Amino acid sequence: MVSNGEFYRTTTGSTIGFTNDGSTNTLIGNENIKRTDKMILAIYDENDNIIQEFDIDKLNQTPGNGETSVYFAIYNSDKEIVPFELNLEGKNGYVVEEAIKALPNNANDFYGIGVISSTSSTTITQGNFAIVTENDAINQALSIGKKIRCQYEYIGEYKDATDLTGCGGTLIPATSSSIPNRAPRTVIGQKADGTIVMMVIDGRQGNKDMYGADALELGAIMSAYGCVEAYNLDGGGSSTLVIRSGDKFITTNSPSDGKERSDANCILIVVKDPVIEYEITDITQNEAKLNIEVTDEMDKDIDKVFIKIDGNTYEVSNNQVSLNNLIHNTEYSFDIYYQTNDGKIYKSMTSGTFKTQKNMPTYYNFVVEETDEAYEFYIYYKDDDSASTLPTATLKCNGFTLFMKDGRYTFKKSYIKDGSPLSDISLSYSYALGTEKRTSITIDKVEYLYINNLSK
């Protein structure tokens, strides 16, 4: 198990690897596995760059003159970690007490990474490890606060591979394989032009006509898709194909367990998507402007950039797109596409949304009707987009502050203790057309006042 140059486990049987270097033949499968004779101690600087590397001569053994040893706890046959005491008195010892990772695969295979936090005697157990050295150069390079990593690394055929995982038999070229029965399978292969082909076959579900495949059938299928080499990976309930759709991860096959299994690892396919930044400005009821810039092409040789919105395609010119004839108070979603110099068009993973502004509310007039018992207040207005607080406007009269409901309010005459007529009437409301703009309006002079049944 190797990921991005981190050799988490190096004792294995068959394996496949990827160089990820942009070459045509990036897949390496079922070659002879060779690793460094000694573990390698890497020392990082404050920017997380490896600045020095040294050999680790021994594992869990006292180092001799000029030697270095790494100490780590391992699991017993009951899958329990076996701790032990490490005495560092009079020794050059450096302890990573809380490792980022400490993976004791077995007595001869360990991966550890973390920051040195102590030089004192300690208990070596799960989650920590230590370096003890009699090497002057290493002793000078190590101190509390230094980040270090201990790992074996592959040499030989796999020396340039940055990512590796275990695999089963070779399917192409055909070999005598120990896959005589049909079962769910996961297979990876490569065409002559370097194209990678991956396949998951469902099985053990006869009620769904899913029977799996054996070695000969797997090889035949991969050959039919143009593969010149192919390898069987894990099978059974582990065979799962998951695809990301937006923020969701969807299992696209039918795992034989009836659900997705908690697998220890997987092959993750990552597409280098151009880095595209955008800003939406000048939004009105019917228009909007998008500023779009490709800040990192990711070696895509981009010639043109487009956006698709509401079924229409617009080309980005001088990093801008102007949109017209939009509908007010409407949310729009857009996707960004790019065209490479060879004329191919791809959809980027960058997308966005925006909402046009609401139409302005229209205030017509304010009416007061008098009855024997009360004054009835009414607001006449038009606000199709609910852009204002006119339905709940603040009404002030005779020293009272009132809050209208659905544009009306009943003000009982009994509220006015001295029987005075209505006075000092004002109406206040606010509106918001977009996410930022908000204006408060106060009508100090009532535009229209109609009073029925005046007693005075």
C-alpha positions as a Markdown table, in Angstrom:
| # | Residue | x | y | z |
|---|---|---|---|---|
| 1 | Met | 0.0 | 0.0 | 0.0 |
| 2 | Val | 1.7 | 3.1 | -1.3 |
| 3 | Ser | 0.0 | 6.4 | -1.8 |
| 4 | Asn | 1.6 | 9.6 | -3.1 |
| 5 | Gly | 5.1 | 8.4 | -2.3 |
| 6 | Glu | 4.2 | 7.3 | 1.2 |
| 7 | Phe | 5.2 | 3.6 | 1.6 |
| 8 | Tyr | 2.6 | 2.5 | 4.2 |
| 9 | Arg | 3.2 | -1.2 | 3.7 |
| 10 | Thr | 6.0 | -2.8 | 1.6 |
| 11 | Thr | 5.8 | -6.5 | 2.4 |
| 12 | Thr | 3.4 | -8.0 | -0.1 |
| 13 | Gly | 2.9 | -10.5 | -2.8 |
| 14 | Ser | 1.7 | -9.4 | -6.2 |
| 15 | Thr | 1.2 | -5.7 | -6.8 |
| 16 | Ile | 0.4 | -3.0 | -9.4 |
| 17 | Gly | 1.7 | 0.5 | -9.4 |
| 18 | Phe | 1.3 | 3.9 | -11.1 |
| 19 | Thr | 4.1 | 6.3 | -12.0 |
| 20 | Asn | 1.7 | 9.2 | -12.4 |
| 21 | Asp | 4.5 | 11.0 | -14.4 |
| 22 | Gly | 2.5 | 11.7 | -17.6 |
| 23 | Ser | 4.3 | 9.0 | -19.5 |
| 24 | Thr | 2.4 | 6.7 | -21.9 |
| 25 | Asn | 2.9 | 3.5 | -19.9 |
| 26 | Thr | 2.1 | 4.5 | -16.3 |
| 27 | Leu | 0.8 | 1.1 | -15.1 |
| 28 | Ile | 3.3 | -1.4 | -13.7 |
| 29 | Gly | 2.0 | -4.8 | -12.9 |
| 30 | Asn | 3.2 | -8.0 | -11.3 |
| 31 | Glu | 6.9 | -7.4 | -11.6 |
| 32 | Asn | 9.5 | -8.6 | -9.2 |
| 33 | Ile | 9.2 | -6.7 | -5.9 |
| 34 | Lys | 12.4 | -5.2 | -4.4 |
| 35 | Arg | 12.7 | -2.8 | -1.6 |
| 36 | Thr | 15.6 | -0.9 | -0.1 |
| 37 | Asp | 17.8 | -3.0 | 2.2 |
| 38 | Lys | 17.3 | -0.6 | 5.0 |
| 39 | Met | 14.6 | 1.7 | 6.1 |
| 40 | Ile | 15.1 | 5.4 | 5.2 |
| 41 | Leu | 14.9 | 8.2 | 7.7 |
| 42 | Ala | 13.6 | 11.4 | 6.1 |
| 43 | Ile | 13.9 | 14.8 | 7.9 |
| 44 | Tyr | 11.7 | 17.7 | 7.0 |
| 45 | Asp | 12.1 | 21.5 | 7.1 |
| 46 | Glu | 9.5 | 23.9 | 8.4 |
| 47 | Asn | 7.9 | 24.0 | 4.9 |
| 48 | Asp | 7.3 | 20.2 | 5.0 |
| 49 | Asn | 10.1 | 19.6 | 2.4 |
| 50 | Ile | 12.4 | 16.7 | 2.9 |
| 51 | Ile | 15.9 | 18.1 | 3.4 |
| 52 | Gln | 17.9 | 15.1 | 4.5 |
| 53 | Glu | 17.7 | 11.3 | 4.3 |
| 54 | Phe | 19.7 | 8.6 | 6.2 |
| 55 | Asp | 19.7 | 4.9 | 6.4 |
| 56 | Ile | 18.1 | 3.1 | 9.4 |
| 57 | Asp | 20.3 | 0.1 | 10.1 |
| 58 | Lys | 18.2 | -1.8 | 12.6 |
| 59 | Leu | 14.6 | -2.4 | 13.7 |
| 60 | Asn | 13.9 | -2.7 | 17.5 |
| 61 | Gln | 17.6 | -3.6 | 18.2 |
| 62 | Thr | 20.3 | -1.6 | 19.9 |
| 63 | Pro | 22.4 | 0.3 | 17.3 |
| 64 | Gly | 26.1 | -0.3 | 17.1 |
| 65 | Asn | 28.8 | 2.3 | 16.5 |
| 66 | Gly | 27.6 | 4.6 | 13.7 |
| 67 | Glu | 24.3 | 2.9 | 13.4 |
| 68 | Thr | 20.7 | 4.0 | 13.9 |
| 69 | Ser | 17.6 | 2.0 | 15.0 |
| 70 | Val | 13.9 | 2.6 | 15.0 |
| 71 | Tyr | 11.7 | 1.3 | 17.8 |
| 72 | Phe | 8.0 | 0.5 | 17.3 |
| 73 | Ala | 5.5 | -1.9 | 18.9 |
| 74 | Ile | 3.9 | -4.7 | 16.9 |
| 75 | Tyr | 0.8 | -6.7 | 17.1 |
| 76 | Asn | 0.6 | -10.3 | 18.5 |
| 77 | Ser | -1.5 | -13.2 | 17.1 |
| 78 | Asp | -4.5 | -11.9 | 18.9 |
| 79 | Lys | -4.2 | -8.5 | 17.0 |
| 80 | Glu | -3.3 | -6.7 | 20.2 |
| 81 | Ile | -0.4 | -4.2 | 20.3 |
| 82 | Val | 2.5 | -5.4 | 22.6 |
| 83 | Pro | 4.0 | -2.3 | 24.3 |
| 84 | Phe | 7.5 | -2.3 | 25.8 |
| 85 | Glu | 9.7 | 0.1 | 27.8 |
| 86 | Leu | 12.5 | 1.9 | 26.0 |
| 87 | Asn | 15.3 | 3.2 | 28.2 |
| 88 | Leu | 17.0 | 6.2 | 26.7 |
| 89 | Glu | 19.3 | 7.1 | 29.6 |
| 90 | Gly | 22.7 | 8.0 | 28.2 |
| 91 | Lys | 21.5 | 7.4 | 24.7 |
| 92 | Asn | 20.7 | 9.6 | 21.7 |
| 93 | Gly | 17.0 | 8.9 | 21.6 |
| 94 | Tyr | 14.2 | 10.8 | 19.9 |
| 95 | Val | 10.6 | 10.0 | 20.6 |
| 96 | Val | 7.6 | 10.8 | 18.4 |
| 97 | Glu | 4.9 | 10.5 | 21.1 |
| 98 | Glu | 1.9 | 11.3 | 19.0 |
| 99 | Ala | 2.6 | 10.1 | 15.5 |
| 100 | Ile | 0.7 | 11.3 | 12.5 |
| 101 | Lys | 0.9 | 7.7 | 11.5 |
| 102 | Ala | 2.6 | 4.7 | 13.1 |
| 103 | Leu | 1.9 | 1.5 | 11.1 |
| 104 | Pro | 3.5 | -1.7 | 12.4 |
| 105 | Asn | 2.7 | -4.1 | 9.6 |
| 106 | Asn | 5.0 | -6.7 | 11.1 |
| 107 | Ala | 8.4 | -7.1 | 12.7 |
| 108 | Asn | 10.1 | -6.3 | 9.4 |
| 109 | Asp | 7.9 | -3.6 | 8.0 |
| 110 | Phe | 7.0 | -0.3 | 9.6 |
| 111 | Tyr | 5.9 | 3.1 | 8.5 |
| 112 | Gly | 6.1 | 6.1 | 10.9 |
| 113 | Ile | 5.7 | 9.8 | 10.5 |
| 114 | Gly | 5.4 | 12.6 | 13.0 |
| 115 | Val | 7.2 | 15.3 | 15.1 |
| 116 | Ile | 9.8 | 14.5 | 17.7 |
| 117 | Ser | 8.4 | 15.6 | 21.0 |
| 118 | Ser | 10.7 | 14.0 | 23.7 |
| 119 | Thr | 14.2 | 12.6 | 24.3 |
| 120 | Ser | 13.2 | 10.8 | 27.5 |
| 121 | Ser | 12.7 | 7.1 | 28.3 |
| 122 | Thr | 9.2 | 6.0 | 27.3 |
| 123 | Thr | 6.8 | 3.2 | 26.7 |
| 124 | Ile | 6.7 | 2.3 | 23.0 |
| 125 | Thr | 3.1 | 1.4 | 22.2 |
| 126 | Gln | 0.4 | 2.1 | 19.6 |
| 127 | Gly | 0.6 | 5.5 | 18.0 |
| 128 | Asn | 4.3 | 6.3 | 18.8 |
| 129 | Phe | 7.8 | 5.3 | 17.8 |
| 130 | Ala | 11.4 | 6.4 | 18.5 |
| 131 | Ile | 14.8 | 6.8 | 16.9 |
| 132 | Val | 18.0 | 5.8 | 18.7 |
| 133 | Thr | 21.2 | 6.7 | 16.9 |
| 134 | Glu | 25.0 | 6.4 | 17.3 |
| 135 | Asn | 25.5 | 8.3 | 14.0 |
| 136 | Asp | 26.9 | 11.8 | 14.6 |
| 137 | Ala | 25.4 | 13.3 | 11.5 |
| 138 | Ile | 21.9 | 12.0 | 12.3 |
| 139 | Asn | 22.3 | 13.1 | 16.0 |
| 140 | Gln | 23.1 | 16.6 | 14.8 |
| 141 | Ala | 20.1 | 16.6 | 12.4 |
| 142 | Leu | 17.5 | 15.5 | 15.0 |
| 143 | Ser | 16.0 | 17.6 | 17.8 |
| 144 | Ile | 12.6 | 18.2 | 19.5 |
| 145 | Gly | 10.3 | 19.8 | 17.0 |
| 146 | Lys | 11.7 | 18.1 | 13.9 |
| 147 | Lys | 9.3 | 16.2 | 11.7 |
| 148 | Ile | 10.6 | 12.8 | 10.5 |
| 149 | Arg | 9.5 | 9.8 | 8.5 |
| 150 | Cys | 10.6 | 6.2 | 8.6 |
| 151 | Gln | 9.8 | 3.9 | 5.7 |
| 152 | Tyr | 11.1 | 1.2 | 3.3 |
| 153 | Glu | 11.0 | 2.2 | -0.4 |
| 154 | Tyr | 10.7 | 0.1 | -3.5 |
| 155 | Ile | 13.6 | -0.1 | -6.0 |
| 156 | Gly | 13.8 | -2.0 | -9.3 |
| 157 | Glu | 10.8 | -2.1 | -11.5 |
| 158 | Tyr | 8.7 | -0.1 | -9.0 |
| 159 | Lys | 11.2 | 2.6 | -8.1 |
| 160 | Asp | 9.3 | 5.3 | -10.1 |
| 161 | Ala | 5.9 | 4.3 | -8.9 |
| 162 | Thr | 4.3 | 6.8 | -6.5 |
| 163 | Asp | 1.1 | 4.7 | -5.9 |
| 164 | Leu | 0.8 | 1.0 | -5.5 |
| 165 | Thr | -1.7 | -1.6 | -4.2 |
| 166 | Gly | -1.9 | -5.4 | -4.0 |
| 167 | Cys | -3.3 | -7.4 | -6.9 |
| 168 | Gly | -4.0 | -11.0 | -7.8 |
| 169 | Gly | -3.1 | -12.9 | -11.0 |
| 170 | Thr | -2.1 | -11.5 | -14.3 |
| 171 | Leu | -4.9 | -11.9 | -16.9 |
| 172 | Ile | -3.1 | -10.5 | -20.0 |
| 173 | Pro | -0.7 | -11.9 | -21.0 |
| 174 | Ala | -2.5 | -15.1 | -20.0 |
| 175 | Thr | -1.0 | -17.1 | -17.2 |
| 176 | Ser | -2.0 | -20.1 | -15.2 |
| 177 | Ser | -4.3 | -18.3 | -12.7 |
| 178 | Ser | -5.8 | -19.4 | -9.5 |
| 179 | Ile | -9.2 | -17.9 | -10.5 |
| 180 | Pro | -11.1 | -20.9 | -11.8 |
| 181 | Asn | -14.5 | -19.9 | -10.5 |
| 182 | Arg | -16.9 | -17.1 | -11.3 |
| 183 | Ala | -17.2 | -14.4 | -8.6 |
| 184 | Pro | -17.4 | -10.6 | -8.4 |
| 185 | Arg | -14.1 | -9.2 | -9.7 |
| 186 | Thr | -12.2 | -5.9 | -10.0 |
| 187 | Val | -9.8 | -5.6 | -12.9 |
| 188 | Ile | -7.4 | -3.0 | -14.2 |
| 189 | Gly | -5.6 | -3.0 | -17.5 |
| 190 | Gln | -3.8 | -0.8 | -20.0 |
| 191 | Lys | -4.1 | -0.4 | -23.8 |
| 192 | Ala | -1.1 | -0.1 | -26.1 |
| 193 | Asp | -1.5 | 3.7 | -26.1 |
| 194 | Gly | -1.4 | 3.8 | -22.3 |
| 195 | Thr | -5.1 | 4.3 | -21.7 |
| 196 | Ile | -6.1 | 2.8 | -18.4 |
| 197 | Val | -9.2 | 0.5 | -18.4 |
| 198 | Met | -10.9 | -0.4 | -15.1 |
| 199 | Met | -13.8 | -2.9 | -14.7 |
| 200 | Val | -16.0 | -4.2 | -11.9 |
| 201 | Ile | -18.1 | -7.3 | -12.6 |
| 202 | Asp | -20.9 | -8.2 | -10.2 |
| 203 | Gly | -21.5 | -11.8 | -9.1 |
| 204 | Arg | -22.9 | -14.2 | -6.5 |
| 205 | Gln | -26.4 | -12.8 | -7.3 |
| 206 | Gly | -28.0 | -15.4 | -9.5 |
| 207 | Asn | -31.4 | -14.0 | -8.8 |
| 208 | Lys | -30.2 | -10.9 | -10.7 |
| 209 | Asp | -28.4 | -12.8 | -13.5 |
| 210 | Met | -25.1 | -11.6 | -12.0 |
| 211 | Tyr | -22.6 | -14.5 | -11.9 |
| 212 | Gly | -19.2 | -12.9 | -11.9 |
| 213 | Ala | -16.3 | -14.1 | -14.1 |
| 214 | Asp | -13.3 | -16.4 | -14.0 |
| 215 | Ala | -9.8 | -15.7 | -15.2 |
| 216 | Leu | -10.4 | -16.7 | -18.8 |
| 217 | Glu | -13.5 | -14.6 | -19.1 |
| 218 | Leu | -11.9 | -11.6 | -17.4 |
| 219 | Gly | -9.0 | -11.8 | -19.9 |
| 220 | Ala | -11.4 | -12.1 | -22.8 |
| 221 | Ile | -13.4 | -9.0 | -21.8 |
| 222 | Met | -10.3 | -6.8 | -21.2 |
| 223 | Ser | -8.9 | -8.0 | -24.5 |
| 224 | Ala | -12.1 | -7.0 | -26.2 |
| 225 | Tyr | -11.7 | -3.5 | -24.9 |
| 226 | Gly | -8.2 | -3.3 | -26.4 |
| 227 | Cys | -6.1 | -4.1 | -23.3 |
| 228 | Val | -2.6 | -5.5 | -23.9 |
| 229 | Glu | -2.1 | -6.2 | -20.2 |
| 230 | Ala | -4.6 | -6.7 | -17.4 |
| 231 | Tyr | -4.5 | -7.7 | -13.7 |
| 232 | Asn | -7.1 | -9.0 | -11.3 |
| 233 | Leu | -7.4 | -7.0 | -8.1 |
| 234 | Asp | -9.5 | -8.0 | -5.1 |
| 235 | Gly | -12.9 | -9.6 | -5.6 |
| 236 | Gly | -16.0 | -10.7 | -3.8 |
| 237 | Gly | -17.8 | -8.2 | -1.6 |
| 238 | Ser | -14.9 | -5.8 | -2.0 |
| 239 | Ser | -15.6 | -5.3 | -5.6 |
| 240 | Thr | -17.2 | -1.8 | -5.7 |
| 241 | Leu | -17.3 | 1.0 | -8.2 |
| 242 | Val | -18.1 | 4.4 | -6.7 |
| 243 | Ile | -18.5 | 7.6 | -8.8 |
| 244 | Arg | -18.7 | 11.1 | -7.4 |
| 245 | Ser | -21.7 | 13.1 | -8.5 |
| 246 | Gly | -21.6 | 16.7 | -7.2 |
| 247 | Asp | -21.1 | 16.3 | -3.4 |
| 248 | Lys | -22.5 | 12.7 | -3.4 |
| 249 | Phe | -20.6 | 9.4 | -3.8 |
| 250 | Ile | -22.8 | 6.9 | -5.6 |
| 251 | Thr | -22.2 | 3.1 | -5.6 |
| 252 | Thr | -22.9 | 2.2 | -9.2 |
| 253 | Asn | -22.6 | -1.5 | -9.1 |
| 254 | Ser | -24.4 | -4.2 | -7.0 |
| 255 | Pro | -22.0 | -5.4 | -4.3 |
| 256 | Ser | -22.5 | -9.0 | -3.4 |
| 257 | Asp | -22.7 | -8.3 | 0.3 |
| 258 | Gly | -25.9 | -6.4 | -0.4 |
| 259 | Lys | -24.2 | -3.1 | 0.5 |
| 260 | Glu | -20.9 | -1.4 | 0.2 |
| 261 | Arg | -18.2 | -3.1 | 2.2 |
| 262 | Ser | -15.8 | -1.1 | 4.5 |
| 263 | Asp | -12.7 | -1.7 | 2.4 |
| 264 | Ala | -9.2 | -1.0 | 3.6 |
| 265 | Asn | -8.1 | 0.8 | 0.5 |
| 266 | Cys | -9.1 | 1.7 | -3.0 |
| 267 | Ile | -7.8 | 3.1 | -6.3 |
| 268 | Leu | -8.9 | 6.7 | -6.5 |
| 269 | Ile | -9.1 | 8.3 | -9.9 |
| 270 | Val | -8.6 | 12.1 | -9.8 |
| 271 | Val | -9.0 | 14.3 | -12.8 |
| 272 | Lys | -6.8 | 17.4 | -12.9 |
| 273 | Asp | -9.4 | 20.1 | -13.3 |
| 274 | Pro | -8.3 | 23.7 | -14.3 |
| 275 | Val | -8.6 | 26.2 | -11.5 |
| 276 | Ile | -11.2 | 28.7 | -12.5 |
| 277 | Glu | -12.2 | 31.6 | -10.4 |
| 278 | Tyr | -15.3 | 33.7 | -10.9 |
| 279 | Glu | -17.0 | 36.8 | -9.5 |
| 280 | Ile | -20.6 | 37.8 | -10.2 |
| 281 | Thr | -21.2 | 41.6 | -10.3 |
| 282 | Asp | -23.7 | 44.2 | -11.5 |
| 283 | Ile | -26.7 | 42.1 | -10.8 |
| 284 | Thr | -30.0 | 43.8 | -11.6 |
| 285 | Gln | -33.5 | 42.5 | -12.2 |
| 286 | Asn | -32.7 | 41.5 | -15.8 |
| 287 | Glu | -28.9 | 41.6 | -16.1 |
| 288 | Ala | -25.7 | 40.2 | -14.6 |
| 289 | Lys | -22.0 | 40.3 | -15.3 |
| 290 | Leu | -19.6 | 37.3 | -14.6 |
| 291 | Asn | -15.9 | 37.9 | -14.3 |
| 292 | Ile | -14.2 | 34.5 | -15.1 |
| 293 | Glu | -10.5 | 33.8 | -15.0 |
| 294 | Val | -8.5 | 30.6 | -15.4 |
| 295 | Thr | -5.8 | 30.9 | -12.8 |
| 296 | Asp | -4.2 | 27.4 | -13.4 |
| 297 | Glu | -4.7 | 25.5 | -16.6 |
| 298 | Met | -3.3 | 22.3 | -15.1 |
| 299 | Asp | -1.5 | 21.7 | -18.4 |
| 300 | Lys | -4.7 | 21.6 | -20.4 |
| 301 | Asp | -3.7 | 24.2 | -23.1 |
| 302 | Ile | -7.0 | 26.0 | -22.8 |
| 303 | Asp | -8.0 | 28.0 | -25.9 |
| 304 | Lys | -11.5 | 29.2 | -24.9 |
| 305 | Val | -13.9 | 29.3 | -21.9 |
| 306 | Phe | -17.7 | 29.1 | -22.0 |
| 307 | Ile | -20.5 | 29.2 | -19.6 |
| 308 | Lys | -23.8 | 27.4 | -20.0 |
| 309 | Ile | -26.8 | 28.8 | -18.4 |
| 310 | Asp | -30.5 | 28.3 | -18.8 |
| 311 | Gly | -29.9 | 26.3 | -22.0 |
| 312 | Asn | -27.7 | 28.9 | -23.6 |
| 313 | Thr | -24.0 | 29.0 | -24.2 |
| 314 | Tyr | -21.9 | 32.2 | -23.8 |
| 315 | Glu | -18.2 | 32.6 | -24.6 |
| 316 | Val | -16.0 | 34.3 | -22.1 |
| 317 | Ser | -14.3 | 37.3 | -23.7 |
| 318 | Asn | -11.6 | 39.3 | -21.9 |
| 319 | Asn | -12.5 | 37.3 | -18.8 |
| 320 | Gln | -16.1 | 38.6 | -18.8 |
| 321 | Val | -19.6 | 37.5 | -19.8 |
| 322 | Ser | -22.6 | 39.8 | -19.8 |
| 323 | Leu | -26.0 | 38.3 | -19.4 |
| 324 | Asn | -29.2 | 40.1 | -20.5 |
| 325 | Asn | -32.9 | 39.4 | -20.7 |
| 326 | Leu | -32.9 | 37.6 | -17.4 |
| 327 | Ile | -36.0 | 37.1 | -15.3 |
| 328 | His | -36.4 | 39.1 | -12.1 |
| 329 | Asn | -36.2 | 37.3 | -8.7 |
| 330 | Thr | -34.9 | 34.1 | -10.3 |
| 331 | Glu | -32.0 | 31.9 | -9.3 |
| 332 | Tyr | -29.8 | 30.8 | -12.1 |
| 333 | Ser | -27.2 | 28.0 | -12.1 |
| 334 | Phe | -24.3 | 27.9 | -14.5 |
| 335 | Asp | -21.6 | 25.5 | -15.5 |
| 336 | Ile | -18.2 | 26.4 | -16.9 |
| 337 | Tyr | -16.7 | 24.6 | -20.0 |
| 338 | Tyr | -13.3 | 25.0 | -21.6 |
| 339 | Gln | -12.0 | 24.2 | -25.1 |
| 340 | Thr | -8.4 | 23.0 | -25.6 |
| 341 | Asn | -6.2 | 23.9 | -28.5 |
| 342 | Asp | -7.1 | 20.6 | -30.2 |
| 343 | Gly | -10.8 | 21.6 | -30.3 |
| 344 | Lys | -12.1 | 19.3 | -27.6 |
| 345 | Ile | -14.6 | 20.7 | -25.2 |
| 346 | Tyr | -14.7 | 19.7 | -21.5 |
| 347 | Lys | -16.9 | 20.5 | -18.6 |
| 348 | Ser | -15.0 | 21.8 | -15.6 |
| 349 | Met | -15.9 | 21.1 | -12.1 |
| 350 | Thr | -16.4 | 24.8 | -11.4 |
| 351 | Ser | -20.0 | 25.9 | -11.3 |
| 352 | Gly | -22.0 | 28.5 | -9.5 |
| 353 | Thr | -25.4 | 30.2 | -8.9 |
| 354 | Phe | -26.7 | 33.7 | -8.6 |
| 355 | Lys | -30.1 | 35.3 | -8.2 |
| 356 | Thr | -31.4 | 38.3 | -10.0 |
| 357 | Gln | -32.8 | 41.2 | -8.0 |
| 358 | Lys | -36.5 | 41.6 | -7.2 |
| 359 | Asn | -38.7 | 44.1 | -8.8 |
| 360 | Met | -39.2 | 47.4 | -7.0 |
| 361 | Pro | -42.3 | 47.5 | -4.8 |
| 362 | Thr | -44.9 | 50.2 | -5.7 |
| 363 | Tyr | -46.6 | 52.2 | -3.0 |
| 364 | Tyr | -49.9 | 53.7 | -4.1 |
| 365 | Asn | -51.6 | 55.2 | -1.1 |
| 366 | Phe | -52.7 | 54.9 | 2.5 |
| 367 | Val | -56.3 | 54.9 | 3.5 |
| 368 | Val | -58.0 | 55.4 | 6.9 |
| 369 | Glu | -61.6 | 54.5 | 7.4 |
| 370 | Glu | -63.4 | 55.5 | 10.5 |
| 371 | Thr | -66.1 | 53.4 | 12.2 |
| 372 | Asp | -67.9 | 54.0 | 15.5 |
| 373 | Glu | -65.4 | 51.8 | 17.3 |
| 374 | Ala | -62.1 | 52.1 | 15.5 |
| 375 | Tyr | -60.0 | 53.5 | 12.7 |
| 376 | Glu | -59.2 | 51.0 | 9.9 |
| 377 | Phe | -55.8 | 51.5 | 8.2 |
| 378 | Tyr | -55.1 | 50.2 | 4.8 |
| 379 | Ile | -52.0 | 50.3 | 2.5 |
| 380 | Tyr | -52.5 | 50.0 | -1.2 |
| 381 | Tyr | -49.3 | 48.7 | -3.0 |
| 382 | Lys | -47.9 | 46.2 | -5.5 |
| 383 | Asp | -45.1 | 43.9 | -4.5 |
| 384 | Asp | -45.1 | 40.8 | -6.7 |
| 385 | Asp | -41.6 | 39.7 | -5.5 |
| 386 | Ser | -42.2 | 40.3 | -1.8 |
| 387 | Ala | -39.3 | 42.7 | -1.8 |
| 388 | Ser | -40.6 | 45.0 | 0.9 |
| 389 | Thr | -42.0 | 45.1 | 4.4 |
| 390 | Leu | -45.1 | 46.9 | 3.2 |
| 391 | Pro | -47.5 | 44.1 | 4.5 |
| 392 | Thr | -45.9 | 44.6 | 8.0 |
| 393 | Ala | -45.1 | 48.3 | 7.8 |
| 394 | Thr | -44.6 | 50.3 | 10.9 |
| 395 | Leu | -47.4 | 52.8 | 11.6 |
| 396 | Lys | -47.2 | 55.7 | 14.0 |
| 397 | Cys | -50.0 | 57.8 | 15.2 |
| 398 | Asn | -51.0 | 59.7 | 18.3 |
| 399 | Gly | -47.7 | 58.6 | 19.9 |
| 400 | Phe | -48.4 | 54.8 | 19.3 |
| 401 | Thr | -46.2 | 52.5 | 17.3 |
| 402 | Leu | -48.2 | 49.9 | 15.5 |
| 403 | Phe | -47.3 | 47.0 | 13.2 |
| 404 | Met | -49.6 | 46.3 | 10.3 |
| 405 | Lys | -50.5 | 42.8 | 9.2 |
| 406 | Asp | -51.2 | 42.0 | 5.5 |
| 407 | Gly | -51.2 | 45.8 | 4.9 |
| 408 | Arg | -53.9 | 46.6 | 7.4 |
| 409 | Tyr | -54.5 | 47.5 | 11.0 |
| 410 | Thr | -57.5 | 48.1 | 13.2 |
| 411 | Phe | -56.9 | 50.9 | 15.7 |
| 412 | Lys | -59.5 | 51.0 | 18.4 |
| 413 | Lys | -60.7 | 54.4 | 19.5 |
| 414 | Ser | -60.5 | 53.3 | 23.1 |
| 415 | Tyr | -56.7 | 53.4 | 22.8 |
| 416 | Ile | -56.9 | 57.2 | 22.7 |
| 417 | Lys | -57.8 | 58.0 | 26.3 |
| 418 | Asp | -58.5 | 61.7 | 25.8 |
| 419 | Gly | -60.6 | 61.1 | 22.7 |
| 420 | Ser | -58.3 | 63.2 | 20.5 |
| 421 | Pro | -58.6 | 62.8 | 16.7 |
| 422 | Leu | -55.9 | 61.1 | 14.7 |
| 423 | Ser | -52.6 | 63.0 | 14.5 |
| 424 | Asp | -48.9 | 62.7 | 13.7 |
| 425 | Ile | -49.5 | 59.8 | 11.2 |
| 426 | Ser | -46.5 | 58.3 | 9.5 |
| 427 | Leu | -45.7 | 55.0 | 7.7 |
| 428 | Ser | -42.3 | 53.3 | 7.5 |
| 429 | Tyr | -41.2 | 50.3 | 5.4 |
| 430 | Ser | -38.1 | 48.9 | 3.8 |
| 431 | Tyr | -37.2 | 46.9 | 0.7 |
| 432 | Ala | -34.4 | 44.7 | -0.4 |
| 433 | Leu | -33.9 | 44.0 | -4.1 |
| 434 | Gly | -30.8 | 41.9 | -3.8 |
| 435 | Thr | -28.6 | 40.4 | -1.1 |
| 436 | Glu | -27.0 | 43.7 | -0.1 |
| 437 | Lys | -29.2 | 46.6 | -1.1 |
| 438 | Arg | -31.7 | 47.6 | 1.6 |
| 439 | Thr | -33.4 | 51.0 | 1.8 |
| 440 | Ser | -35.7 | 52.4 | 4.5 |
| 441 | Ile | -38.6 | 54.7 | 3.5 |
| 442 | Thr | -40.7 | 56.8 | 5.8 |
| 443 | Ile | -43.9 | 58.5 | 4.6 |
| 444 | Asp | -44.4 | 61.5 | 7.0 |
| 445 | Lys | -47.3 | 62.9 | 5.1 |
| 446 | Val | -50.1 | 60.5 | 4.4 |
| 447 | Glu | -50.8 | 60.8 | 0.6 |
| 448 | Tyr | -54.5 | 59.9 | 0.8 |
| 449 | Leu | -56.7 | 60.1 | 3.8 |
| 450 | Tyr | -60.4 | 59.1 | 3.6 |
| 451 | Ile | -62.6 | 59.1 | 6.7 |
| 452 | Asn | -66.1 | 57.9 | 6.9 |
| 453 | Asn | -68.8 | 58.7 | 9.5 |
| 454 | Leu | -66.9 | 61.5 | 11.1 |
| 455 | Ser | -68.6 | 62.4 | 14.3 |
| 456 | Lys | -66.9 | 65.8 | 14.5 |
